Amino acid sequence: MTASLNPRDLLRRMFDAAVASAQPARCIPPHLPTPAQLGGGRLVVIGAGKASAAMAQVVEQNWPGPLTGLVVTRYGYGAPCQRIEIIEAAHPVPDAAGLAAAQRMLAFVQGLTPQDLVLCLISGGGSALLPLPGPGLTLAHKQDVNRALLKSGATISEMNCVRRHLSGIKGGRLAAACHPARVLTLLISDVPGDNPIDIASGPTVPDPTTCADALAVVKRYGIELPAPVRALLESGQGESIKPGDARLAGHEVRIVAAPQMALEAAAHVARQAGVTPFILGDSLEGEARDVGKVLAGMALQVARHGQPAPAPCVLLSGGETTVTVRGQGRGGRNVECLLSSAITLDGQARVHGIACDTDGVDGAEDIAGALIDPSTLSRAWAQGLRPKDELANNNGHGFFQALGDSVITGPTRTNVNDFRALLIEAAAPTT
């Protein structure tokens, strides 16, 4: 690492490279079918997620023939399209616009033939953006359960298990509605392990989990369910589409971008700067503050003992942590993780860090994340902030915004989950 290179600039360049690696313009075109593969049928484009509008725009730009389409994305994440209709709705708590979009999408795929091809564009955020309630449920029920799940500390896989069994469109139901047409699903993964059933709760893939599994998650986290929701799960009427269902035969699913690709892009930037990258994992989970403490402990071992490798190096990780909300602060999981790291590092010289969500939204705020350096705690104390109290209050965004250390990107129009990097500079040579 050259002496003239600013650590914060390097961290931001690594994050920007991670986001760029998952841009639809880069990852969608290689996976598009050709008009010849349609065999005279129609191309119908549907989709949901924070990246879905940008994905749809790329399809339009690269498809030479006729097509029609309908996709739903988060407010502010739209992209101009001529032939594919873009609808915007709320995330992470669903709203009426998302409900209407889901209803229209099911209607949109009715009456297709075996010669038609449905191109489904799915990315993270689709669970909230397609909030079609299951039998006997209302949007209000879905909203209540979603809020409870977000505060519970449940993993994304556990949350999506519950969501699939309360849905009229997720858990393979959208693909079943497309029958007898063929379906090609292109996924930008935002979940640990890249399991397609967990990306937007799997609207076009079969679901091996059951209503009983969903009830077990509810019990595990002590979530209070409205009576109609509990009745749907206990009766089994919320059961999703299972593997082997004939309506999903021949459907194809491809992951076109994932957290590991983003981490490798960041690692490339680090190497170019003379910094050795270590990818610790693309699917780290757990309480955000606990993950932050462990990552900081690793950085301290490098700074103090040169283990497991000497500085300069950077520890890269991805995945999706969780936050069990106990305070009244402004979240979100990346800034909570980073604040915990800063407290553990306790001003350790030569250690800098960044933690951001690659979609540009950490929690419910239009803030991607934040940066730390050896002066973070001292600058906070000088402003009268108590870092441990801010962490206890789940107020990561408030803490870093007060320091001017927030990272604001605006809509990135992609989503490959969290990005974390702790950079340890080499010690100055002794004279």
C-alpha positions in Angstrom: 0.0 0.0 0.0 1.6 3.3 -1.1 2.1 5.9 1.6 0.1 8.4 -0.5 -3.0 6.3 -0.7 -5.8 7.4 1.6 -7.3 4.4 3.5 -10.8 5.8 3.2 -10.5 6.3 -0.5 -9.3 2.8 -0.9 -12.2 1.4 1.1 -14.7 3.3 -0.9 -13.1 2.2 -4.1 -13.4 -1.4 -3.0 -17.1 -0.9 -2.1 -17.7 0.8 -5.5 -16.1 -2.1 -7.3 -18.2 -4.6 -5.4 -21.4 -2.7 -6.5 -20.2 -2.4 -10.1 -19.6 -6.1 -10.4 -23.3 -6.8 -9.8 -24.7 -4.1 -12.2 -27.3 -5.6 -14.5 -25.6 -4.1 -17.5 -22.6 -6.4 -16.8 -24.3 -9.6 -15.6 -27.6 -9.9 -17.5 -26.6 -9.9 -21.3 -24.6 -13.2 -21.2 -27.7 -15.0 -19.9 -30.4 -13.7 -22.3 -32.0 -16.2 -24.7 -32.0 -15.5 -28.4 -35.1 -15.0 -30.6 -34.3 -18.3 -32.3 -34.8 -20.1 -28.9 -38.3 -18.8 -28.7 -39.5 -21.0 -31.5 -42.2 -18.5 -32.6 -43.5 -17.8 -29.1 -43.7 -14.6 -27.2 -41.2 -13.2 -24.7 -42.9 -12.0 -21.5 -40.8 -10.2 -18.9 -41.8 -10.1 -15.2 -39.8 -9.4 -12.1 -39.4 -8.0 -8.6 -36.7 -6.5 -6.5 -34.5 -3.5 -6.0 -32.5 -4.3 -9.1 -35.5 -5.5 -11.3 -36.1 -2.2 -13.1 -32.4 -1.9 -14.1 -32.5 -5.6 -15.1 -35.5 -4.9 -17.3 -33.9 -1.9 -18.9 -30.9 -4.0 -19.9 -33.2 -6.7 -21.3 -34.9 -4.0 -23.5 -31.6 -2.7 -24.7 -30.3 -6.1 -25.7 -33.4 -7.8 -27.0 -34.0 -7.3 -30.8 -37.5 -8.6 -31.0 -40.9 -7.8 -29.5 -41.6 -8.2 -25.8 -44.0 -7.2 -23.1 -43.4 -6.9 -19.4 -44.2 -5.8 -15.9 -41.8 -5.5 -13.0 -42.0 -3.9 -9.5 -39.1 -2.2 -7.7 -38.6 -0.1 -4.7 -39.6 3.6 -4.7 -36.8 5.6 -6.3 -35.3 2.5 -8.0 -37.1 2.8 -11.3 -35.4 2.9 -14.7 -36.8 4.2 -18.0 -38.3 1.4 -20.2 -40.3 1.6 -23.3 -41.9 -1.9 -23.5 -41.7 -3.1 -19.9 -43.9 -1.4 -17.4 -42.1 -0.4 -14.2 -44.1 -0.1 -10.9 -42.6 1.3 -7.7 -43.7 0.1 -4.2 -42.6 0.1 -0.6 -39.7 -1.7 1.0 -39.0 -3.2 3.6 -42.6 -2.9 4.9 -45.0 -3.6 1.9 -47.8 -1.2 0.8 -50.9 -1.1 -1.4 -48.9 -0.4 -4.5 -46.9 -3.6 -4.1 -50.1 -5.5 -3.5 -51.7 -4.1 -6.7 -48.5 -5.0 -8.6 -48.5 -8.6 -7.4 -52.2 -8.9 -8.4 -51.5 -7.5 -11.8 -48.5 -9.7 -12.3 -50.5 -12.9 -11.7 -53.1 -11.7 -14.2 -50.3 -10.7 -16.7 -49.1 -14.3 -17.0 -52.5 -15.9 -17.6 -53.3 -17.5 -21.0 -49.7 -18.2 -22.0 -48.8 -21.2 -24.3 -46.0 -23.8 -24.3 -44.3 -21.8 -27.0 -44.0 -18.6 -24.9 -41.1 -17.8 -22.7 -41.4 -16.0 -19.4 -38.2 -14.2 -18.4 -38.4 -13.5 -14.7 -35.9 -11.0 -13.2 -35.5 -11.4 -9.5 -33.3 -9.6 -6.9 -33.3 -8.9 -3.2 -36.3 -6.9 -1.9 -38.8 -8.8 -3.9 -40.4 -10.3 -0.8 -41.7 -7.0 0.4 -42.5 -5.8 -3.2 -44.8 -8.7 -4.0 -47.0 -8.8 -0.8 -50.0 -10.7 -2.2 -51.7 -12.2 0.9 -52.6 -15.9 1.1 -56.2 -17.1 1.6 -58.0 -15.2 4.3 -55.2 -12.7 4.9 -55.0 -8.9 4.3 -52.2 -6.6 3.5 -52.4 -5.3 7.1 -51.7 -8.9 8.3 -48.7 -9.1 6.0 -47.4 -5.7 7.2 -47.8 -6.7 10.9 -45.9 -10.0 10.5 -43.2 -8.3 8.4 -42.5 -5.7 11.0 -42.4 -8.4 13.7 -39.9 -10.5 11.7 -37.7 -7.5 11.0 -37.4 -6.8 14.7 -37.1 -10.4 15.9 -33.5 -11.2 15.0 -34.5 -14.0 12.7 -32.2 -14.8 9.8 -33.3 -13.9 6.2 -33.8 -17.6 5.5 -36.2 -17.9 8.5 -38.0 -14.8 7.6 -38.6 -15.9 4.0 -39.8 -19.3 5.2 -42.6 -17.5 7.0 -43.3 -15.1 4.2 -43.6 -17.9 1.6 -46.3 -19.6 3.5 -48.4 -16.4 3.9 -48.2 -15.5 0.2 -50.4 -15.9 -2.8 -47.4 -15.4 -5.2 -44.1 -16.5 -3.6 -42.9 -20.0 -2.9 -43.2 -21.1 -6.6 -46.7 -19.8 -7.0 -45.8 -17.2 -9.7 -44.1 -19.9 -11.8 -47.1 -22.2 -11.4 -49.3 -19.4 -12.7 -47.1 -19.1 -15.9 -47.9 -22.8 -16.8 -47.8 -24.1 -19.5 -45.2 -21.5 -20.7 -41.5 -22.0 -20.1 -39.8 -19.9 -17.4 -36.2 -18.7 -17.2 -35.4 -16.9 -13.9 -32.3 -14.7 -13.7 -31.4 -14.0 -10.1 -29.2 -11.4 -8.4 -28.5 -13.0 -5.1 -28.6 -11.1 -1.8 -28.8 -14.0 0.6 -26.2 -16.1 2.4 -25.6 -19.3 0.5 -27.4 -18.0 -2.7 -30.3 -20.4 -2.2 -32.8 -19.4 -4.9 -35.8 -20.1 -2.6 -34.6 -17.3 -0.3 -34.0 -14.7 -3.0 -37.3 -12.6 -2.8 -38.8 -15.7 -1.2 -38.6 -17.7 -4.4 -41.7 -16.7 -6.5 -40.6 -19.0 -9.4 -38.8 -21.9 -7.6 -40.2 -24.9 -5.7 -40.2 -24.7 -1.9 -39.2 -27.7 0.2 -40.2 -26.0 3.5 -43.6 -26.4 5.0 -46.2 -24.5 7.1 -44.9 -26.4 10.1 -41.4 -25.0 9.4 -42.9 -21.5 9.4 -44.7 -22.1 12.7 -41.4 -23.3 14.2 -39.7 -20.0 13.2 -42.6 -18.1 14.8 -42.3 -20.1 18.0 -38.5 -19.8 18.1 -38.6 -16.0 18.1 -41.8 -15.5 20.2 -43.6 -13.7 17.3 -47.3 -12.8 18.0 -49.4 -13.8 15.0 -52.8 -12.3 14.1 -55.4 -15.1 14.4 -56.1 -15.4 10.7 -52.3 -15.8 10.0 -52.0 -18.6 12.6 -55.1 -20.3 11.3 -53.6 -20.3 7.8 -50.4 -21.9 8.9 -51.9 -24.4 11.3 -54.5 -25.5 8.7 -51.8 -26.1 6.0 -53.7 -23.9 3.5 -50.6 -21.8 3.2 -48.6 -24.6 1.7 -46.3 -23.6 -1.2 -45.4 -25.3 -4.5 -43.2 -28.3 -3.8 -40.3 -29.9 -5.8 -41.6 -32.2 -8.5 -44.7 -30.1 -9.3 -45.5 -30.7 -12.9 -46.2 -27.0 -13.5 -42.6 -26.2 -12.9 -41.1 -28.9 -15.1 -38.4 -27.6 -17.4 -38.0 -24.2 -15.7 -34.5 -22.9 -15.5 -32.9 -20.8 -12.8 -29.6 -18.9 -13.1 -27.7 -16.8 -10.6 -26.1 -14.0 -12.5 -24.6 -12.0 -9.7 -23.8 -13.0 -6.1 -21.9 -11.7 -3.0 -18.8 -13.8 -3.8 -18.4 -12.0 -7.1 -18.6 -8.7 -5.4 -16.0 -9.6 -2.8 -13.6 -10.8 -5.6 -14.0 -7.5 -7.4 -13.1 -5.7 -4.2 -10.1 -8.0 -3.7 -8.8 -7.1 -7.1 -8.9 -3.4 -6.2 -7.0 -4.1 -3.0 -4.2 -6.1 -4.9 -3.8 -3.2 -7.3 -3.1 -0.9 -4.4 -0.5 -3.3 -2.9 -2.8 -4.6 -0.2 -3.3 -8.3 0.4 -7.0 -9.2 0.5 -8.5 -12.0 2.7 -12.0 -13.0 1.9 -13.4 -14.4 5.2 -16.7 -15.5 3.8 -19.6 -14.4 1.6 -22.3 -15.6 3.9 -21.5 -14.5 7.5 -24.6 -14.3 9.6 -25.4 -13.6 13.2 -26.2 -10.6 15.4 -24.6 -7.6 13.8 -22.9 -6.4 16.9 -21.4 -9.9 17.5 -20.1 -10.1 14.0 -18.6 -6.7 14.3 -16.8 -7.6 17.5 -15.4 -10.8 16.0 -14.2 -9.0 12.8 -12.5 -6.3 14.9 -10.8 -9.0 16.9 -9.3 -10.4 13.8 -8.1 -7.0 12.7 -6.5 -6.4 16.1 -4.6 -9.7 15.7 -3.2 -8.5 12.4 -2.3 -5.0 13.8 -0.6 -6.3 17.0 0.9 -9.6 15.9 1.0 -9.8 12.1 -1.3 -12.9 12.2 -2.7 -14.6 10.3 -0.8 -12.3 7.8 1.2 -9.1 8.1 -0.2 -5.7 7.2 -1.0 -4.1 4.8 -4.0 -6.3 4.3 -7.8 -6.1 4.2 -10.4 -8.5 5.7 -13.4 -8.7 3.4 -16.7 -10.3 4.2 -20.3 -10.4 3.0 -23.6 -12.0 4.1 -26.5 -10.7 6.0 -26.4 -10.0 9.7 -29.4 -9.5 11.9 -30.4 -7.0 14.5 -32.6 -7.8 17.4 -34.2 -4.3 18.0 -34.3 -3.3 21.6 -33.6 0.5 21.3 -35.3 3.4 19.6 -32.5 4.3 17.2 -32.3 4.5 13.5 -30.6 1.2 12.6 -29.4 -0.5 10.4 -27.5 -3.8 10.5 -24.3 -2.6 8.7 -23.8 0.5 10.8 -24.6 -1.6 13.9 -21.9 -4.0 12.9 -19.4 -1.2 12.2 -20.1 0.6 15.4 -19.5 -2.6 17.4 -16.2 -3.0 15.5 -15.2 0.5 16.4 -15.9 0.0 20.1 -13.9 -3.3 20.1 -11.0 -1.6 18.2 -10.9 1.2 20.7 -8.9 3.6 18.5 -6.4 1.0 17.4 -3.9 2.7 15.2 -3.8 1.8 11.5 -7.2 0.1 11.3 -9.9 1.5 9.1 -13.2 0.0 8.1 -16.4 0.2 5.9 -19.7 -1.6 6.1 -22.4 -0.9 3.6 -25.4 -2.5 1.9 -24.8 -2.9 -1.8 -28.3 -1.7 -2.6 -27.6 1.7 -1.0 -30.1 1.2 1.8 -29.0 0.0 5.2 -32.2 -0.8 7.2 -35.0 1.7 6.4 -32.7 4.6 5.7 -31.4 5.8 2.3 -27.9 5.5 3.6 -25.7 2.7 2.5 -23.5 2.4 5.6 -20.5 4.1 7.1 -16.7 4.4 7.6 -14.5 4.2 10.7 -10.9 5.0 11.4 -8.7 5.2 14.5 -10.2 8.6 15.5 -13.9 7.5 15.4 -14.4 7.1 19.1 -12.4 10.2 20.1 -14.4 12.3 17.7 -17.6 10.9 19.1 -16.7 11.6 22.7 -15.7 15.1 21.7 -19.3 15.6 20.5 -20.8 14.2 23.7 -21.7 10.9 22.0 -21.4 7.7 24.0 -20.7 4.9 21.5 -21.8 2.0 23.8 -25.0 3.8 24.6 -25.6 4.5 20.9 -25.1 0.8 20.1 -27.4 -0.2 22.9 -30.1 2.1 21.4 -29.6 0.6 17.9 -28.7 4.1 16.7 -25.8 3.4 14.2 -27.1 5.8 11.6 -27.5 8.6 14.1 -24.0 8.0 15.4 -22.2 8.0 12.1 -24.3 10.8 10.6 -23.3 13.0 13.6 -19.6 12.3 12.8 -20.1 12.9 9.0 -19.0 9.3 8.3 -22.1 8.0 6.6 -21.8 6.6 3.1 -24.6 7.7 0.8 -24.7 6.3 -2.7 -28.3 6.8 -3.8 -30.1 3.9 -5.5 -27.4 1.5 -6.8 -30.1 -0.6 -8.7 -28.5 -3.8 -7.7 -28.3 -5.9 -4.5 -25.7 -8.5 -3.5 -26.1 -8.0 0.2 -23.7 -6.5 2.8 -20.2 -5.5 2.1 -17.6 -5.2 5.0 -13.9 -4.4 4.9 -11.4 -3.8 7.6 -8.1 -2.4 6.3 -5.0 -2.7 8.4 -2.2 -0.4 7.3 1.5 -1.4 7.6 3.4 0.0 10.6 5.6 2.9 9.9 9.3 1.9 9.6 11.3 2.4 12.7 14.4 4.6 12.5 
